[in-house]
Amino acid sequence: MADKQDKMKARLARGFGDRSADDIRATERMMDKIKAVYDLYGFEPVEQPLIEYTDALGKFLPDQDRPNEGVFSFQDDDEQWLSLRYDLTAPLARYVAENFERLPKPFRSYRAGWVFRNEKPGPGRFRQFMQFDADTVGTPGVAADAEMTMMMADVMEALGIKRGDYVIRVNNRKVLDGVLEAIGLGGEANAGRRLTVLRAIDKLDKFGPEGVKLLLGPGRWDGGVEGEGDFTKGAGLNEEQITKLGRFIEFGRWHDFTAGKDGRSVQSTLNDEGMDWLDDEASPRDLFRALDASFGENETASQGIDELRQISQLVRAAGYGENRIKIDPSVVRGLEYYTGPVYEAELLAEIPNEDGKIVRFGSVGGGGRYDGLVSRFRGEPVPATGFSIGVSRLQTALKNLGKLDVADVVAPVVVLVMDKDTESLGRYQKMVGDLRRAGIRAEMYLGGAGMKAQMKYADRRGAPCVVIQGGDERARGEVQIKDLIEGARLSAEITDNDAWREGRPAQVSVPENEMVATVRGILDAQAADRQR
């Protein structure tokens, strides 16, 4: 017998999670609804492996400062570095490049799977999580980007999220690239600082305007006070650069965090005297006029503004109003590989989190155009655009909204084992087989315990009923069927003997050849009770 002191401690690795049967089934139901929308739009499923050559992931690793630590990597027998994928986009780019000649262009596909980040775990931040992506490769025009935003909106509604409780926000990285050029952050030499700026602005939802200002400047302490918590080094921009970036961000949801405006949610627009401040009801036409006036002199920004204008016209023509798809220059996305339009699906409803606190849930998915990713493999332009849904985050949001469609899966009927000789086990196994052939989930108890423990097992399994046949029942050619759901209800609710007799019987004896029909009747009665 092993020494108890030598036993291994069972513990879950940090940043990972176990999943129950209910979790898995709920995820499958949710993803079936997403898949149905993708199929409706003409996208086809495709799948890539969890592991890629590290160099195929390219320079677009999630952590530029630790290129081999932001992902989980190892070497194979040939000493080539392999990595667990950190998203589904880089593997798709490799797949398209490798199969370019045989794939139809545009190539419209979707895929779901686990991705891995070698990062410090924390609340809501996991090292393994699931994504569900859709991408179009081979279309340079923004019509493909507009379609992605419309498909995102349709996915939200297919999941039961009503209008007003979500919005798809759209921006264009070219506009921000033009602004960054204008403040002296253009060119390859400033690539690292640009990425820091992008990641800072991408945290508007999390840290608010003042927190972003710190991340654009010297840096930010997690506790909000110097010396409190971990310190995140900032982009090191000066006040003038931060002010110009702030003016750009103000065109979206956020108020002016450099000039100390009055705290309203504002949006810049034009009047006869120049810049004015209006609320969120300002029209898209006002927004584009203001963007043109403020940033249109830069060629890159001007191109981005024009593409946003085209997207706005396309989605409006298709019947998607601003309450569903909205142009918002505060959306930047944190990854460097985006080259044009970017978008996010945001939940607007205030819902309780797992601690019961009312919160704005924020983004549950996003994406954009990444024209340089496939091109790395081919040496020629290959335009692409797509979006990714954070499955776990969206599932949590749906659960908290009461919109999570949990599959109504009935637990198996348990056939109890009263006699353990081979002949008796064969009879019990036949009963199980008869139930299964009738489409009823069933199992024979395979443990070695007595009847009391077997009943306890059936209760823990959530079994709707059990089938019992001991020596007396076998001699009469009968089985006893005990309705566990009704029995529990009667025990809890009924104390009067007359009422007990008037209710549905919790246990019946029937001939063996009526077992399947009787079990079916019990299951149907239980289903009817659940509907009431």
C-alpha positions in Angstrom: 0.0 0.0 0.0 1.4 3.4 -1.0 2.4 5.8 1.7 -0.2 8.6 1.9 2.6 11.1 2.3 3.8 10.2 -1.1 0.5 10.8 -2.9 0.5 13.5 -5.6 -1.5 16.6 -5.0 -4.4 17.2 -7.4 -4.3 20.8 -8.6 -5.4 22.7 -11.6 -2.7 24.6 -13.5 -3.1 28.4 -13.2 -4.7 30.1 -16.1 -6.6 27.0 -17.2 -10.1 25.7 -16.4 -12.1 22.5 -16.2 -15.4 22.3 -18.0 -18.6 20.5 -16.8 -21.1 18.6 -19.0 -23.5 21.6 -18.8 -20.7 24.0 -19.8 -19.8 22.0 -22.8 -23.4 21.5 -24.0 -24.2 25.2 -23.5 -21.1 26.1 -25.6 -22.1 23.7 -28.3 -25.6 25.2 -28.5 -24.2 28.7 -28.6 -21.7 27.8 -31.3 -24.4 26.1 -33.4 -26.3 29.4 -33.5 -23.1 31.3 -34.6 -22.3 28.6 -37.2 -25.8 28.9 -38.6 -25.2 32.6 -39.3 -21.8 31.9 -40.9 -23.4 29.3 -43.1 -26.1 31.6 -44.1 -23.5 34.1 -45.3 -21.9 31.4 -47.5 -18.8 30.7 -45.3 -17.3 27.2 -45.2 -15.7 25.4 -42.2 -12.0 24.7 -42.2 -9.6 23.6 -39.4 -5.9 24.0 -38.7 -3.8 22.2 -36.0 -3.1 23.6 -32.6 0.6 23.7 -33.2 2.5 25.7 -35.9 6.1 26.4 -36.6 7.0 29.4 -34.5 8.3 31.4 -37.5 4.9 31.0 -39.2 3.4 33.0 -36.4 5.8 35.7 -37.5 6.6 39.0 -35.9 2.9 39.4 -34.8 3.3 37.6 -31.5 1.1 38.8 -28.6 4.1 40.0 -26.6 6.8 41.8 -28.6 9.1 42.2 -25.6 9.1 38.4 -25.0 8.7 36.9 -28.5 9.3 33.3 -27.3 7.5 33.7 -24.0 4.2 35.2 -25.2 3.5 31.7 -26.6 4.1 28.2 -25.4 7.0 26.8 -27.5 9.2 23.8 -27.7 11.7 22.2 -30.2 11.1 19.0 -32.2 13.7 16.3 -33.1 15.0 18.5 -35.9 15.5 21.4 -33.4 12.8 23.4 -35.1 10.8 25.6 -32.9 7.0 24.8 -32.6 4.4 26.8 -30.8 0.8 26.4 -29.6 -1.3 28.8 -31.7 -2.1 32.1 -29.9 -5.0 32.9 -32.2 -6.7 31.4 -35.3 -5.7 34.1 -37.8 -2.0 33.3 -38.2 -2.6 29.6 -38.8 -5.3 30.5 -41.4 -2.8 32.8 -43.1 -0.3 29.9 -43.3 -3.0 27.5 -44.6 -4.2 29.9 -47.3 -0.6 30.6 -48.5 0.2 26.9 -48.6 -2.9 26.0 -50.5 -3.3 29.3 -52.5 -3.6 27.9 -56.0 -6.4 25.4 -55.2 -8.5 27.6 -53.0 -11.3 29.7 -54.5 -10.7 33.5 -54.2 -12.2 35.1 -52.3 -11.8 32.3 -49.8 -14.6 32.5 -47.2 -14.1 30.3 -44.1 -14.8 29.9 -40.4 -13.1 27.9 -37.7 -13.4 27.4 -33.9 -10.8 26.1 -31.5 -8.6 26.6 -28.4 -5.8 29.2 -28.4 -3.0 29.6 -25.9 -1.2 32.6 -24.4 1.9 32.2 -22.2 0.9 35.2 -20.1 0.4 36.0 -16.4 -3.1 34.7 -15.6 -5.6 36.8 -13.6 -9.3 37.3 -13.1 -11.0 36.7 -16.5 -7.6 36.2 -18.1 -6.8 32.7 -19.1 -3.9 30.9 -20.7 -6.3 28.8 -22.7 -9.5 30.0 -24.2 -11.7 29.3 -27.2 -12.3 31.5 -30.3 -14.7 31.3 -33.2 -13.5 33.1 -36.3 -14.8 34.0 -39.8 -12.5 35.4 -42.5 -12.6 36.5 -46.2 -9.3 36.2 -48.0 -8.7 37.7 -51.4 -11.1 40.8 -51.5 -9.4 44.2 -51.3 -12.6 46.3 -51.2 -14.2 47.4 -48.0 -17.4 45.6 -49.0 -15.9 42.6 -47.3 -15.3 44.5 -44.2 -18.9 45.9 -44.2 -20.2 42.3 -44.6 -18.2 41.3 -41.5 -19.8 44.0 -39.4 -23.2 43.0 -40.6 -22.5 39.3 -39.9 -21.4 40.2 -36.3 -24.6 42.1 -35.8 -26.6 39.2 -37.0 -24.7 36.8 -34.7 -25.6 39.0 -31.7 -29.3 38.8 -32.5 -29.2 35.1 -33.3 -27.9 34.6 -29.7 -31.0 36.4 -28.4 -29.3 39.8 -27.7 -31.8 42.4 -28.6 -31.1 45.7 -30.3 -30.0 48.4 -27.9 -28.1 45.8 -25.8 -25.2 45.6 -28.3 -23.5 47.6 -31.0 -20.8 46.9 -33.6 -18.3 49.7 -33.5 -16.1 50.3 -36.6 -13.0 52.3 -37.1 -10.0 52.3 -39.6 -6.4 51.9 -38.5 -5.3 54.0 -41.4 -6.9 57.0 -39.7 -4.9 56.3 -36.5 -1.8 55.6 -38.6 -2.1 59.0 -40.2 -2.5 60.6 -36.8 0.6 58.7 -35.5 2.5 59.9 -38.6 1.5 63.5 -37.9 2.8 63.3 -34.3 6.2 61.8 -35.4 5.5 58.1 -34.8 5.7 56.9 -38.5 8.2 54.5 -40.0 9.7 51.2 -39.0 11.9 52.7 -36.3 8.8 53.6 -34.3 7.0 50.3 -34.6 7.5 49.4 -31.0 6.1 52.7 -29.7 3.2 52.5 -32.1 2.2 49.1 -30.7 2.4 50.5 -27.2 0.1 53.3 -28.2 -2.3 50.9 -29.8 -2.4 48.8 -26.7 -2.9 51.8 -24.5 -5.9 53.1 -26.5 -7.3 49.6 -26.7 -7.6 49.7 -22.9 -10.1 52.6 -22.8 -12.9 50.3 -21.7 -10.8 48.9 -18.9 -8.9 51.9 -17.5 -10.9 55.0 -18.7 -9.4 58.1 -20.3 -7.2 59.1 -17.4 -5.6 55.6 -17.3 -5.0 55.7 -21.0 -3.4 59.1 -20.7 -0.9 57.6 -18.2 -0.2 54.6 -20.6 0.4 57.1 -23.4 2.8 59.0 -21.2 5.1 57.8 -18.4 3.2 54.7 -17.4 0.6 53.4 -15.0 0.5 51.7 -11.6 -2.2 49.0 -11.4 -3.4 50.4 -8.1 -3.8 53.9 -9.6 -1.3 55.3 -7.1 2.5 55.3 -7.4 4.0 52.3 -5.8 0.7 50.4 -5.6 0.5 47.2 -7.6 2.5 46.4 -10.8 3.9 49.2 -13.0 3.2 49.2 -16.8 5.7 51.3 -18.7 4.0 53.9 -21.0 4.7 55.0 -24.6 6.6 58.0 -23.4 4.7 60.6 -25.5 4.9 64.2 -24.6 1.8 66.4 -23.7 1.5 67.8 -27.2 1.4 64.3 -28.7 -1.1 63.0 -26.1 -3.3 66.1 -26.8 -3.4 65.4 -30.5 -4.1 61.7 -29.9 -6.8 62.7 -27.5 -8.5 64.8 -30.1 -8.7 61.8 -32.4 -10.1 59.5 -29.7 -12.7 62.2 -28.7 -14.5 61.6 -32.0 -15.9 58.4 -30.6 -17.4 57.6 -27.2 -14.9 59.3 -25.0 -14.8 62.8 -23.6 -11.7 65.0 -23.8 -9.3 63.6 -21.2 -6.6 66.2 -22.0 -8.5 69.5 -21.8 -10.8 68.6 -18.9 -14.2 68.8 -20.6 -17.3 68.7 -18.5 -17.5 64.9 -18.4 -20.3 64.4 -21.0 -19.9 61.7 -23.6 -19.1 64.0 -26.5 -18.5 63.8 -30.2 -16.7 66.5 -32.2 -18.5 68.0 -35.2 -18.4 71.3 -37.1 -20.4 74.5 -36.9 -19.9 77.9 -38.5 -17.2 78.8 -35.9 -15.2 75.6 -36.2 -15.1 72.8 -33.7 -18.1 72.3 -31.4 -19.0 69.7 -28.8 -22.2 67.7 -29.2 -23.6 64.5 -27.6 -23.7 61.0 -29.1 -26.7 62.0 -31.3 -24.4 63.7 -33.9 -25.0 62.3 -37.4 -22.4 60.2 -39.3 -22.3 63.1 -41.8 -21.2 65.5 -39.1 -18.6 62.9 -37.9 -17.0 62.5 -41.3 -16.9 66.3 -41.9 -15.2 66.7 -38.6 -12.7 63.9 -39.3 -11.9 65.4 -42.7 -11.4 68.8 -41.2 -9.1 67.6 -38.4 -7.1 64.8 -40.0 -7.9 64.8 -43.7 -4.7 66.6 -44.7 -2.7 63.4 -44.0 -3.0 61.1 -47.0 -3.1 57.9 -45.0 -5.8 59.2 -42.7 -7.8 60.6 -45.6 -7.9 57.2 -47.2 -9.1 55.6 -44.0 -11.8 58.2 -43.5 -13.0 57.5 -47.1 -13.1 53.8 -46.4 -15.2 54.4 -43.2 -17.6 56.5 -45.3 -18.0 53.7 -47.8 -18.6 51.1 -45.0 -21.2 53.4 -43.4 -23.0 53.8 -46.8 -23.0 50.0 -47.4 -24.4 49.0 -44.0 -27.0 51.7 -44.1 -28.1 50.6 -47.6 -28.4 47.0 -46.2 -30.7 48.2 -43.5 -28.3 48.3 -40.5 -28.9 51.5 -38.5 -26.5 53.2 -36.1 -28.2 51.4 -33.3 -26.5 48.2 -34.7 -23.4 49.3 -36.5 -21.7 52.6 -35.6 -18.5 54.4 -36.8 -16.4 55.0 -33.7 -12.7 56.2 -34.0 -12.0 55.1 -30.4 -11.8 51.4 -31.6 -8.2 50.5 -32.4 -7.7 46.7 -31.6 -4.4 45.8 -29.8 -2.7 43.7 -32.4 -0.2 45.2 -34.9 -1.2 43.2 -38.0 -4.4 45.2 -38.7 -4.0 47.4 -41.8 -7.4 48.9 -42.4 -11.0 48.7 -41.0 -11.2 47.3 -37.4 -14.4 46.5 -35.5 -15.6 45.3 -32.1 -18.9 43.7 -30.9 -19.8 45.4 -27.6 -22.5 44.5 -25.2 -24.2 47.7 -23.9 -26.5 46.1 -21.3 -25.6 46.5 -17.7 -25.7 43.0 -16.2 -24.5 41.3 -13.1 -21.1 39.7 -13.1 -20.2 36.5 -11.3 -19.8 38.6 -8.0 -23.3 40.0 -8.5 -22.0 43.6 -9.3 -23.7 45.4 -12.2 -21.2 46.1 -14.9 -20.9 47.0 -18.6 -19.6 43.8 -20.1 -17.9 45.5 -23.0 -16.3 43.7 -26.0 -17.1 40.1 -26.8 -15.4 39.9 -30.2 -13.7 41.9 -32.8 -11.4 41.9 -35.8 -10.4 43.8 -38.9 -8.4 43.9 -42.1 -5.0 42.3 -42.1 -3.6 42.6 -45.7 0.0 41.8 -44.7 -0.4 38.4 -43.0 -0.8 36.1 -46.0 1.5 38.2 -48.0 4.5 37.3 -45.8 4.4 33.8 -47.2 3.9 34.8 -50.9 5.7 38.0 -51.6 2.6 39.5 -53.2 -0.4 41.4 -51.9 -3.1 39.1 -50.5 -5.9 41.2 -48.9 -7.9 39.6 -46.0 -10.4 40.6 -43.3 -12.1 38.7 -40.5 -13.3 38.7 -36.9 -13.0 36.6 -33.9 -15.6 35.9 -31.1 -14.3 35.2 -27.6 -16.4 32.1 -26.9 -15.9 31.9 -23.2 -16.4 35.6 -22.6 -19.5 35.7 -24.7 -20.9 32.6 -23.0 -20.4 34.2 -19.6 -22.2 37.4 -20.8 -25.1 35.3 -22.2 -25.4 33.4 -18.9 -25.5 36.6 -16.9 -28.1 38.0 -19.3 -30.2 34.9 -19.0 -29.8 34.2 -22.7 -27.7 31.1 -22.5 -29.5 28.3 -24.1 -28.7 25.3 -21.9 -29.5 22.0 -23.7 -32.3 20.1 -21.9 -30.4 16.8 -21.8 -32.1 14.1 -19.7 -29.8 12.1 -17.5 -29.7 8.3 -18.2 -32.1 5.8 -16.7 -30.1 3.6 -14.4 -30.7 -0.2 -14.3 -29.8 -1.4 -10.8 -27.8 -4.6 -10.3 -29.4 -6.7 -7.6 -27.7 -10.0 -8.5 -24.1 -10.1 -9.8 -23.9 -13.5 -11.4 -23.2 -13.6 -15.1 -26.7 -14.7 -16.0 -28.3 -11.9 -14.1 -25.9 -9.3 -15.5 -26.8 -10.5 -19.0 -30.5 -9.8 -18.2 -29.7 -6.3 -16.9 -27.6 -5.6 -19.9 -30.5 -6.6 -22.2 -32.8 -4.2 -20.3 -30.3 -1.4 -21.0 -30.1 -2.5 -24.6 -33.9 -2.4 -25.0 -34.0 1.1 -23.6 -31.2 2.4 -25.8 -32.7 0.9 -29.0 -35.8 2.9 -28.1 -33.7 6.1 -28.0 -33.6 6.4 -24.2 -30.4 7.1 -22.5 -29.6 4.3 -20.1 -26.8 2.6 -18.2 -26.3 -0.4 -16.1 -24.8 0.2 -12.7 -21.2 -0.9 -12.9 -20.0 -0.4 -9.4 -19.8 -3.0 -6.7 -22.1 -1.4 -4.0 -25.5 -2.5 -2.7 -28.9 -1.1 -3.4 -28.7 1.9 -1.1 -25.4 3.1 -2.6 -26.8 2.5 -6.1 -29.8 4.7 -5.4 -27.5 7.4 -4.1 -25.5 7.1 -7.3 -28.7 7.4 -9.4 -29.6 10.6 -7.5 -26.2 12.1 -8.0 -26.4 11.3 -11.8 -29.8 13.1 -11.9 -31.4 9.9 -13.2 -35.1 10.4 -14.0 -35.9 6.8 -12.9 -34.4 3.5 -12.0 -35.2 0.0 -13.1 -35.1 -2.7 -10.4 -35.4 -6.4 -10.7 -34.5 -8.7 -7.8 -35.2 -12.4 -7.5 -38.9 -11.9 -6.6 -39.6 -9.6 -9.6 -37.7 -12.0 -11.9 -39.8 -14.9 -10.8 -43.0 -12.9 -11.7 -41.5 -11.7 -15.0 -41.7 -8.1 -13.8 -39.6 -5.1 -13.1 -40.1 -2.2 -10.7 -39.6 1.3 -12.1 -39.1 4.1 -9.6 -39.7 7.7 -10.7 -37.0 9.6 -8.8 -38.2 13.0 -9.8 -41.8 12.4 -8.7 -40.7 10.6 -5.6 -38.5 13.6 -4.5 -41.4 16.0 -5.2 -43.9 13.9 -3.2 -41.5 13.6 -0.3 -40.9 17.3 -0.2 -44.5 18.6 -0.8 -47.1 16.1 0.2 -47.8 15.0 3.8 -51.4 13.9 3.4 -51.9 10.2 2.5 -54.9 11.0 0.3 -53.0 13.5 -1.7 -50.2 11.1 -2.0 -52.5 8.5 -3.5 -54.1 11.0 -5.9 -50.7 12.0 -7.3 -48.7 10.2 -10.0 -47.3 7.0 -8.6 -43.6 7.2 -7.8 -43.0 3.5 -8.2 -44.8 0.9 -10.3 -44.4 -2.8 -11.1 -44.9 -3.8 -14.7 -44.3 -6.8 -16.9 -40.8 -6.9 -18.4 -42.2 -6.4 -21.9 -43.8 -3.1 -20.8 -40.7 -1.7 -19.3 -39.7 0.5 -22.3 -43.2 1.9 -22.7 -43.5 2.6 -19.0 -40.2 4.4 -18.8 -41.1 6.4 -21.9 -44.4 7.5 -20.2 -42.5 8.6 -17.1 -40.0 10.6 -19.2 -42.9 12.3 -21.1 -44.7 13.2 -17.9 -41.5 14.7 -16.4 -41.0 16.7 -19.6 -44.5 18.0 -19.4 -43.9 19.0 -15.8 -40.8 21.0 -16.8 -42.9 22.9 -19.4 -45.4 24.0 -16.8 
